[in-house]
Amino acid sequence: MLGDGPLKSDIRSLIHDFSLQECVHLPGFKQYTDLPVYYGLAEAFVHASTTEQWGLVINEAMASGLPVLVSNRCGCTSDLVLEGLNGFIFDPFAVDQIAASMGRMALMDDEVRAKMGTESQKLIAQWGPDRFAEGLIMAARAAVNAPLPRFNFVARLLLRILLLR
């Protein structure tokens, strides 16, 4: 588990209580340049965020060929996680769902898990710079073609006052 936070001591206690010292490692916060090593060591990636606009770390894990287990509060789930194909989606407030997803992944045959990782790579390959550029061009065209807004008297007056400053 990478990262640091206020729950780290609680996690350490649970690792000790359940004798998981050989299974769970807490290397702490790592710089971006160190992450590829950890992606390479992983068999799957779990992102249990309770709020996340997109979750760029999911893109990184998928590009690294990992199956992903992602919170349904993460904005990217509807675009990047295909249930059962490259990962699983769960409610981060439902511990049983998280455990079930992790259990499914842990019990999965290595070959099946590797195929899910390959699917992750295929899916994320569609989200590269070309797709971003196409989206940016479409947004610019939409802005250019949109009708100009008509401002009421008060809005025009406020704009003039601001321009005088």
PyMOL commands that set and color helices and strands:
alter all, ss='L'
color gray80, all
select helices_A, chain A and resi 8-17+32-41+56-63+77-80+95-107+110-125+129-145+153-164
alter helices_A, ss='H'
color red, helices_A
select strands_A, chain A and resi 45-47+68-71+87-90
alter strands_A, ss='S'
color yellow, strands_A
deselect
rebuild
show_as cartoon
